[in-house]
Amino acid sequence: MAHNLRTVQQHVAQQVGSARFQRAKTFAVAKANGYGHGIEAAVRGFAAADGIAVIETEMLARLRELGWQKDLVLLEGFFEKADLEVLQSTGSITAIHCREQLDDLRSLPAGAALKVMLKMNTGMNRLGFRPEALPEVLTQLAQLQSQAKVSEVIMMMHFADADAFDRISLDHAWTRMREAVQQAELKQFRLEGLSVCNSAASLRYADDLFLDSYTNIIRPGICLYGASPMGNAENEATVDFNLKPAMTLKAQIIAIQQVNTGETVGYGSRFKAKEPTRIAIVACGYADGYPRWADASTPVVVNGIETTLAGRVSMDMMTINLNPVPSAHVGDWVTLWGEGGPTIDRVTECARMGSYETLCHLNQRVPKEII
């Protein structure tokens, strides 16, 4: 995780220039328990980041308990007034994306001086203020600043299609964001920074998405864990971002079956042997978080040799074809994804899923070792 953070920062610095990047900040996204890797790992792995961004309010206090002293960001903002006390006690930044949140900020005591990230809706149509609402929003924020209830304001947005094959949607969204910044400038409203770049935008387009008049804050997420935000897309296959898998999932062979030609394996008899086949039963299934619908082309690695699944993934077990690995025996470890095995992107492509949900779905019963 530390390697991937450095790699992303270096990649952005190469795009925008080292001098411009020195004025920038990095908020590492660690929502969903660090994308399934553990918030404790995030604190260690992202020590060189300027801040950590999460969704869960309760995680703010946990991060402070773990010793994180730099910025904390609540990416979706607070959900109820009681959360404002947590934001104050932890000194965290909150996103603001709706009028209800703005109204709740009025209940803050004078001098609370919360830092906020004003989220703009530039085309994603999930969270954020539409540009036409911005003048009124800025007026309210200026009032809150005059009462010392709000201190710094950072403007943020989220791209819907930074991972797309073309950048038509991205350019449209960026135009709307720049127009919002211009509105703030015309009202002489001081913005302390801009936060635009998610993982895909950081890796692909940062050079075009920095405004030198502001502190630019990148928000990498999935790429910090070694997965590509573009998945296993063919048009990105030649691009080496030098990311390393932060998670390696392994399981042991617990039995071996000798299957005759024409015999089937597993539920639904989805695998039918075309020749005598050694089948390994591996102690990992969809209850552990492995994708249930991974097909027969899904790669695994045994003793340094790549082979594939054989049949449907069960709740607690999976079956693999051992013919390419004649030396394999009971007790050998199988690398399902990560270092020394297939990438998470290859595995999830075979399951018609994304690396995001697969990493986050790793079950609590899976023994974990943080190194």
N, C-alpha and C positions, 0 to 999 in steps of 0.2 A: 504493500500500500504506500509506503514511503517512497519506493522507487517510482511508482506510477504518478504520485504527486509531483515529484521532481521532473519526471519526463513531460508531463502536461505543462508545467510551468516553463520548462526549457523550450518546448515546442511553441508555446504562445510568444515567448520572448523572441524567438527567431522570426516569428511572423511580424511582430509589431516593433521590434527593436529593443535592445536591452534598456536603453534610457527610458523609453515609454513604459516598459514593463516594471521598472523599479518603482514607478508611481502607482502601479496597480496593486490590487489585493486579490487573494484567493480565499473563497469560502468553500470548504470541502463539504459536500452533501453526504450526510450520514443518517438519513431517515431510514425507517424500517430496521432499526438495530444495526445500522451500518450495512444496509443491503444484505442482511443475514450474516455478516461477518463478526458482529459483536461490537457494541459501542466502546468497550474497553480497548479493542484493537484499533478502533478509529482514533481514539485519543493518542495512542502511541504512533500509529502510522501517519497521522496527519499533523504531527507536532510542528511541522514547518509551515502549515497553513496559517492564514490570518484569522480565520474563524471556522466554526463548524455550523452547518445548517441542518436542522431537523424539522419534523412535523409535530412530534409529540411533546406537549407542554411539560409532562413529567420528566422528560429526558433532559430538560435544562438544568434542573437541580442535580440530577445524576451526573451530568458532565462536570458541574462544579465540584461535586464530591470526589470525582476522579482526578481533580487537579487542573482541569482546563481553565485557564485564566484569561484567554483571549476572547474575541467576539463570539457570541452565540446568536443564532438567527432562528426565529420561528417562521418557517417558510409559508405556511398557510395562515399565519396570524393567530390571534387568540380566538377561542370559541365562546367564551363567556367572560363576564366582568371579573369573576374570581381569578381568572388567569392573569389579570393585570398585576396582581400582587406578586405572582411568580416572576413575571417579567421584571418587576422592580427589584425584587430580592436577589435575582440572579444577574441583573444588569444586562439583560438580553435585548436584542433588536427584534421587533415584530413587523411582519408584513401587514399592510392595510390594503384591503381589496374591495370593501363595500361600505356603504353609508352607515350601516349598523355599527361597524367597528369604529368609524369616525365618531359617531354619537357616544359610544361607550368611553372613548378617550376623554370626553368632557368630565367624566366622573373622577378622573385622576386628581390628586391633590396638587395644588400649585407647587412647582419645584420638582415634580416627579421626573420631568425631562427625559421621557423615553425616546430612544432612537427608533425611527420607523422606516420601512421600505415601502414606498408607494407603488403598488402594482398596477400596471397599465394592461388593458386588454387590447392587444394589437392584432387580433385575429384568431387566437386560440379559442376564445369564447368559453373559457372555464372560469377563471378568477380574474378580477381586475376591473378598473374603471375605464369606460370607453373614453376616447379622447374628447368628445363633446362635453363630458361631465367634468373635465379637468379644471376649468376656471373656478367653479364653485368649490371643488375639493381643495384647491390651493388656497382659496380664501379662508376656508375652515381651518386648514393646517396653520396658516399664518396667525389666526386667532389663538390657536392652541400654543403656538410658539411664544406669542406675546404673554401668555399666562404661565410660561415655563412648564407646561405639561408635555410638550414635545420639544426635543432639541434638534437633532440632525434629521434630515429627510434625504433618503436615497431613492431614486426612481428605478424601478425594475420591470422586466417583462420576461416572457417565456416563449421561445420559438416553438411552433407546432411542427415545422418541417425542416429543421436544420440537418436532419439525417437523410433528406430526400435526394434523388438523383440530380435534380436541378435546384436552383435557388430562387425561383420566381416567388414562391410564397415567403421565403426568408426576406427577400428584398422589399416586398410589400410591407411586411411587419416592421422591418427596420425603418422604413420611411415614416410609418405612423409613429414610431417611437421618437424619431428625430423631431417630428412635428410637435409631439408632446413636450419635448425638452425646450423647443423654441417658444411654446406657449408659456412655460415657466419663466423663461428669460424675459419675455415681453412683460410679464407681471412683476419682474424683478424679484422673483422668488428664488432663494438660494437653495440649490441642490448640492449636497455634499458628495454625491457620487452617482454612478450608473451601474446597474448590474444586468447584463444582457446575455452573456455567453453561458450556455449549458455545455454538456460534454461535447456534443457534435459541433456546436458553433465554436467552441474553444479550439478544437483540433483542426477545423476546416476553414473558418472565416474570421478569426480574431482580428486580423489586420484591417478588415473593413468595418469592424464593429467597435472600435475604440474612438471615443471623443476626447481629444487632448485637454479640453477645458475642465475635465472632471476626473475624479478617481474612478477608474474602471475596475469593477469587481467581477471576476469570473466565478462561475458556480459549477465546477465539474462534479459529476456524480458517478455514473456507471463506469466510466473509463478509469476511475481511481481504483477500481476493483479488478481491472485487467480485462474487461469485456469491451468490445467495440460498440459505440452507440449506433453504428451503422449495421450491426449484426455481422453476418457472414456474406454481405453483399458482394457480388462479383466485381462491381466497379471499384470497390475499395480493396480488393485482394492484393494489389500491388503496393498499397500504402502501408508502410511499416511504421507504426507509431511507437514501437519499442515498449509496448505495455506488457506486463507480466501478470499471470493469473495470481490473484491474492488468495484464492481458495482452491485447494486440491481435495477432491473427494475420492476416497479409496474404500474398498470393501474386499473381504476375503472370499476365496472359493471354499465352500463348505461341503460340496459333493461333486462327483463327476458321473455322468451317465453315458453309456455307449448306446447310441441310437442307430438302428438299422435303416437302410434305404426304404423310404416310403412311410416311416413312422413320423409322428408329429410330437411337438413339444408345447406344453403350456396351455393356458386357457384359450379357448376358441380355435385350437389347433392351427395357429397362424404360421408356425414354422413346420415345414414338411421336408424331411431330409432327402436330398437328391443323391446322396452317397452315404456310406457309413460315416457317422459324425460323432465326435466327442463333444458332449455338452457339459459346460460348467454351470453349477448353480452358485450364484453369488449372493451374499447376505446383504442386499440392499434393494429396496423397492419404493413404490410411490408413497408409502407411509413415511419414508425417510426424506422425501422431497425430490426423488428422482422422477423425471417426467413419465407419466403413465403411458402416454401415447407415442413414446419414442419408437420409431419403426426399425425394420431389420437392417437398415443401412447405418444405424447409429454406431459410431466407433467407440471402442474401449481399448485399453492397452494392458497386456499381460506380459510380464517379463521382458518389457521393452518392445514387444511385437504388437502391432495393431490388428484387432479383429473386430467383430460386430456382434450385436445382440442376435439372439435366436428365439423368437417368440415374444409374446406379450409380457410386459413388466407386471409383476404381481405386487401385492401389498408389501411383502417383506423380502421378496427375492426377485432376481432376474436370471435369465439364462443366456449364455453366450456360446458362440461357436469356437471350440478349441482346436479345430483342425489346423489352423495356421500356427498354433503354439503347441507342438507335440510334447514339449518338455514340461508343460504346466501340470501341477498336481494340487491336491487338497491342501489348503493353507496358504497358497500363493495369493499375493495382493493384486487386485485389479484396479487400475486408475480409471475412474469414470469421467473425470474432467480435471483440468489443472496441470500443474507442473509434471512433465513426463507423460502426459496423456493428451487427449483431444481438448481443444478449446471449448469453453462453455458455449460459445457461439455456434460451433459445429453441432454440438449435442442438441441444443435447443432448436436449431433449424430442422433437424431430423424429427423433432417432436412437434413441429409447427407451433412453437412457443417463442418466448423471448428470454434472453438471459436475465432480465430484470426479475420476473416472477420466479424463475427457477432458483436463483440465488436466495431470494427472500423466503422461499418455501422450505428450506432445509429444516427438518424437524428437530425439536429439542432433544429427542432421544438419541440423536447422532452424537457420539463423543467428539469433542472438539479440542484441538490443541492450537493455541496461539503462540507463534514463534517470532 
